[in-house]
Amino acid sequence: MKAEIVIIGGGSSGLYTAYFLAKSGVSDIVLLEKSYLGSGSTFRCATGIRASFTTEEHIVLQKESIRLWKEISEELGFFYLRGGYVWLFRTEDQLNSFKEFSKLHNSYGVPTKIITPEEIKELVPGINIEGVIGGLFDPLAGKADPFGTIFALASACRKMGVQIFPRVKVKRILTQNGEVKGVDSDLGEIEASKVLVAAGYGTRELLKTVNIDIPLENYPHHALITERYRDAFKPLVIDLATSTYVVQTKDGNFLMGTEMEESPNTPLTNRIDFFTYIVKPILRLFPWMKEIHVLRYWTGYYVMSPDRHPILGPIEDIEGLYVAAGYSGHGFMMGPVVGKVLSEWLTKGSVSIPQAERLTLNRIKEGRLIYEKAVIG
């Protein structure tokens, strides 16, 4: 089998890249996914989409991603809503830090603002604001349905001629004299002059087959979803004191999570004590939720880079090899902009958003780390 471009990974990054490549006229694309589409971090995420980060790189890229979310959701017909994010602060240090972050957001055209407890109650009816001294509202932020998004993208890609193969594992990347020659997979060898690896933590193992060490770690995170209720509030709510979040999905379920201390790279394990971690902060915010029934609980990984930013773009040592991994919990929301810049790198050799160029593997090799402070959940 031959292809112009092989994409490894059928999550948000892989499918959005395939979509943009096909839209740009690339006709010979093969996408390989070792399990089912969306089976990694994409289908385990909290559905949120925001630009309220703490670095220029994240803010600029996510502002463009938000624009693309609206455009592509309207084109393909999947659910996307700009319901906002509400960050809650219980200490002066939190409030003062986010006052400065808000100024940074505003300087790049993201209209966040500091709000009072009374304004929080207007945005989030039914919330208990006892102990809350203020908040930050991000009106550009929103949410989407991962399942509907992935299925719509896959359908659109197939209609444009992308060959998608689920349940096909890639064993190694094939190179010769410092150039990509294709991949060795369950389908046999596939010849290609360009390969994008967008396989979550599996990206690290695949790059090892060509002697590239990409510093990624898997951190387990836990989430649950409740039965459906009528619309209660639109924003995703984050209590910064406990890194607890809750969002109401398009179908009315409440999806929520909180941070637990976990060792990196441990197998995903359901922990009954997660419920003791999540119940207290959620009931402090929404005492009426004590009557809600939990439908499902799951675990997933944040695939973390050393500075909590993705590692994107070409691998300098091997011509034709590209990577998209290490989103540190933000891969789903970054999907559209990552697809855009990766498709540009793959077809033109350069990108239209200069901040993306700062996120290649070279920054880590050279010690130019860019630390993100707003990693939640």
C-alpha positions in Angstrom: 0.0 0.0 0.0 1.2 3.5 -0.7 0.1 6.9 0.6 1.2 10.5 0.4 0.7 11.0 4.1 0.1 8.5 6.9 -1.5 9.7 10.1 -1.2 7.5 13.2 -3.9 8.2 15.7 -7.7 8.5 15.3 -8.4 11.0 18.0 -9.1 14.7 17.8 -5.6 15.7 16.4 -5.4 13.0 13.8 -8.9 13.5 12.4 -8.8 17.3 12.4 -5.4 17.1 10.5 -6.9 14.6 8.0 -9.9 16.9 7.6 -7.7 20.0 6.9 -5.4 18.1 4.6 -8.3 16.7 2.5 -9.9 20.2 2.4 -6.6 21.6 1.0 -6.6 19.0 -1.8 -4.3 16.2 -0.5 -5.9 13.1 -2.1 -3.9 10.2 -0.7 -4.2 10.1 3.1 -4.2 7.0 5.3 -5.2 7.2 8.9 -4.5 4.3 11.3 -6.0 3.8 14.7 -5.0 0.9 16.9 -8.4 0.8 18.6 -11.6 2.6 17.7 -11.8 6.3 16.7 -11.6 8.6 19.8 -10.7 5.7 22.1 -7.8 7.5 23.8 -8.1 10.8 25.6 -10.7 12.3 23.2 -13.7 10.3 24.4 -12.6 10.6 28.1 -12.4 14.4 28.1 -14.5 17.0 30.0 -15.8 18.5 26.7 -14.6 22.1 27.5 -13.0 24.5 25.1 -11.3 27.7 26.3 -8.6 30.3 25.6 -8.2 31.4 29.2 -4.7 30.1 29.6 -1.6 31.7 31.0 0.8 31.8 28.0 0.8 33.7 24.7 1.2 30.4 22.8 -1.9 28.7 24.4 -4.1 31.9 24.2 -3.3 32.7 20.6 -3.7 29.1 19.4 -6.9 28.5 21.3 -8.5 31.8 20.2 -8.1 30.5 16.6 -9.3 27.1 17.6 -12.5 28.6 19.0 -13.1 30.4 15.7 -12.6 27.1 13.9 -14.9 25.2 16.3 -17.8 27.5 15.3 -17.0 27.3 11.6 -16.5 23.5 11.4 -19.4 22.7 13.7 -21.8 24.7 11.5 -20.4 23.0 8.4 -20.5 19.5 9.7 -23.5 19.8 12.0 -22.2 18.7 15.4 -23.0 20.2 18.8 -20.9 23.1 19.9 -22.0 25.9 22.3 -20.2 29.0 23.6 -21.6 28.8 27.1 -18.5 30.3 28.8 -16.3 29.2 31.7 -16.6 30.5 35.2 -13.5 30.3 37.4 -14.1 30.6 41.2 -11.6 32.1 43.6 -11.6 31.7 47.4 -8.3 33.5 48.2 -6.9 36.9 47.4 -3.8 35.2 45.8 -6.1 33.4 43.3 -8.0 36.5 42.5 -5.0 38.7 42.1 -3.2 36.1 39.9 -6.2 35.9 37.5 -6.6 39.6 37.4 -3.1 39.6 35.7 -4.0 36.6 33.6 -7.2 38.4 32.4 -5.1 41.4 31.3 -3.0 38.9 29.3 -6.1 37.4 27.8 -7.5 40.8 26.8 -4.2 41.8 25.2 -4.7 39.0 22.7 -8.4 39.6 22.1 -9.9 37.1 24.6 -12.5 39.1 26.6 -12.3 37.6 30.0 -13.2 39.7 33.0 -13.2 39.5 36.8 -16.7 39.1 38.2 -18.3 39.4 41.6 -20.0 36.6 43.6 -23.4 38.2 42.7 -22.5 38.1 39.0 -21.4 34.4 39.4 -24.9 33.6 40.7 -26.5 35.2 37.7 -24.3 33.1 35.3 -24.7 29.9 37.3 -28.1 29.8 39.0 -28.3 27.5 42.0 -24.6 27.8 42.9 -23.6 28.3 46.5 -21.1 31.2 46.6 -20.3 31.0 50.3 -16.5 31.4 50.6 -16.2 32.6 47.0 -14.7 36.1 46.8 -14.8 36.5 43.1 -14.4 34.8 39.7 -13.3 35.1 36.1 -15.7 34.8 33.3 -14.5 33.6 29.9 -17.4 34.3 27.4 -15.5 32.8 24.4 -15.2 29.4 26.1 -17.6 26.6 25.5 -18.2 22.9 25.1 -18.7 20.3 22.4 -19.8 16.7 22.2 -16.7 14.5 21.6 -18.7 11.6 20.2 -20.6 13.8 17.7 -17.5 15.7 16.8 -15.4 12.6 16.0 -18.1 10.8 14.1 -18.8 13.9 12.0 -15.1 14.4 11.2 -14.6 10.8 10.3 -17.7 10.9 8.0 -16.5 14.1 6.3 -12.9 12.7 5.9 -14.2 9.5 4.3 -16.3 11.5 1.9 -13.2 13.4 0.8 -11.3 10.2 0.2 -9.4 9.7 3.4 -8.8 6.0 4.1 -9.5 5.3 7.8 -8.4 2.0 9.3 -9.5 1.4 12.9 -8.1 -1.6 14.8 -4.8 -1.4 13.0 -1.7 -1.1 15.1 1.5 0.6 13.8 4.6 -1.4 14.9 7.3 1.0 13.8 8.2 4.0 11.6 10.3 3.2 8.6 13.2 5.4 7.7 16.2 5.4 5.5 19.1 7.8 5.5 17.3 10.2 7.8 14.1 10.3 5.7 10.7 8.8 6.4 9.8 5.9 4.1 6.5 4.8 5.7 5.2 2.6 8.5 5.1 -1.1 9.4 1.5 -1.9 10.5 -0.9 -4.8 10.9 -1.8 -4.1 7.3 1.8 -4.6 6.3 4.2 -1.9 5.2 2.7 1.3 4.0 4.9 3.5 1.9 4.7 7.3 2.6 7.1 10.2 2.4 5.4 11.9 5.4 4.1 10.5 8.7 2.3 12.3 11.5 2.3 10.6 14.9 -0.7 11.8 16.9 -1.1 8.8 19.1 -1.1 10.1 22.7 1.4 8.5 25.0 1.8 5.8 22.2 3.7 8.6 20.3 6.6 8.1 22.7 6.9 4.4 21.9 6.6 4.9 18.2 9.3 7.5 18.1 11.6 5.3 20.0 11.6 3.0 16.9 13.5 5.8 15.1 15.7 6.6 18.2 13.8 9.8 19.0 13.0 10.4 22.7 10.0 12.5 23.3 9.4 13.4 27.0 5.8 12.4 27.7 4.2 11.1 30.9 0.8 9.7 31.5 -1.1 11.1 34.5 -4.3 9.3 35.4 -7.4 11.5 35.9 -10.9 10.6 36.9 -14.4 11.8 35.9 -18.0 10.8 36.3 -21.3 11.6 34.6 -24.8 11.8 36.2 -28.3 11.2 35.0 -29.9 13.8 32.9 -31.6 17.0 34.2 -33.2 20.0 32.7 -30.9 22.9 31.8 -29.4 24.3 35.0 -26.5 26.4 33.7 -24.5 27.0 30.5 -20.9 27.6 31.7 -18.3 25.1 32.7 -17.5 25.9 36.4 -14.1 25.5 37.9 -13.4 25.8 41.6 -9.7 26.7 41.6 -9.3 25.8 45.3 -9.8 22.1 44.7 -9.3 22.0 40.9 -12.8 20.7 40.6 -14.9 21.2 37.5 -18.5 20.5 36.5 -20.3 21.1 33.2 -23.7 20.2 31.9 -23.6 18.3 28.7 -25.8 18.9 25.7 -28.1 16.0 26.9 -28.4 17.4 30.4 -26.0 15.1 32.2 -23.5 16.7 34.7 -19.9 15.7 33.9 -17.5 16.4 36.7 -14.0 15.7 37.9 -11.4 16.8 40.5 -7.7 16.3 41.0 -6.4 13.3 42.9 -2.7 12.6 43.7 -1.6 9.9 41.3 1.8 8.6 40.2 2.6 9.0 36.5 2.6 6.1 34.0 0.5 3.9 36.3 -2.2 1.7 34.7 -5.7 3.1 34.6 -7.6 1.9 37.7 -11.0 2.8 39.0 -10.7 4.1 42.5 -13.7 4.0 44.9 -12.2 6.8 46.9 -12.6 9.1 43.9 -16.2 9.6 45.1 -15.0 10.9 48.5 -12.8 13.4 46.6 -15.5 14.6 44.3 -18.6 14.7 46.5 -17.4 17.3 49.0 -16.4 20.1 46.6 -19.3 19.5 44.3 -21.9 19.6 47.2 -20.2 22.7 48.6 -21.0 24.4 45.2 -24.3 22.7 44.5 -26.0 21.3 47.7 -29.0 20.2 45.6 -26.9 17.7 43.7 -26.9 15.3 46.7 -30.0 13.7 45.1 -28.3 13.1 41.7 -27.6 9.5 40.6 -24.2 8.7 39.0 -24.5 6.8 35.7 -20.9 6.1 34.9 -17.3 6.7 36.1 -14.2 6.4 34.1 -10.4 7.1 34.1 -8.2 8.5 31.4 -4.8 10.1 30.9 -3.5 13.6 30.7 -0.5 13.0 28.4 1.8 15.6 29.9 4.8 17.4 28.4 7.5 18.9 30.6 6.0 22.4 30.3 2.3 21.4 29.9 2.2 22.6 26.2 1.8 20.3 23.2 4.7 19.1 21.2 3.9 19.9 17.6 5.4 19.9 14.1 8.4 18.5 12.3 11.0 16.3 14.0 14.3 17.9 13.0 16.4 14.8 12.8 14.1 12.9 10.4 12.8 14.5 7.2 9.1 13.8 6.7 8.3 12.9 10.4 5.8 15.1 12.4 4.3 14.9 15.8 1.2 16.1 17.7 1.2 15.0 21.3 1.5 16.1 25.0 -1.5 18.3 25.3 -1.7 17.9 29.1 -5.5 17.6 29.1 -6.2 20.1 26.3 -6.1 18.0 23.2 -9.8 18.0 22.4 -10.2 21.7 22.6 -7.0 22.3 20.5 -8.1 19.9 17.8 -9.1 22.4 15.1 -6.1 24.6 15.4 -3.7 21.7 15.6 -5.3 20.2 12.5 -4.8 23.5 10.7 -1.2 24.1 11.6 -0.2 20.4 11.1 -1.8 20.4 7.6 0.2 23.6 6.8 3.4 22.0 8.0 2.8 18.9 6.0 1.9 20.6 2.8 3.8 23.9 2.9 6.6 23.4 5.3 5.6 26.5 7.4 2.7 27.6 9.5 0.4 30.7 9.5 0.5 31.1 13.3 4.0 31.8 14.5 3.3 30.8 18.1 2.9 27.2 16.9 6.5 27.2 15.7 7.6 27.7 19.4 6.1 24.3 20.3 8.3 21.9 18.4 10.4 19.3 20.1 13.4 21.6 19.7 12.2 23.9 22.6 12.6 21.0 25.0 15.9 19.9 23.6 17.2 23.4 23.9 15.7 24.1 27.4 13.2 26.8 26.1 10.3 25.6 28.2 7.0 27.6 28.3 5.2 26.8 31.5 1.3 26.7 31.5 -0.2 27.3 35.0 -3.9 26.7 34.3 -4.0 22.9 34.0 -7.2 21.8 35.8 -8.9 18.5 36.6 
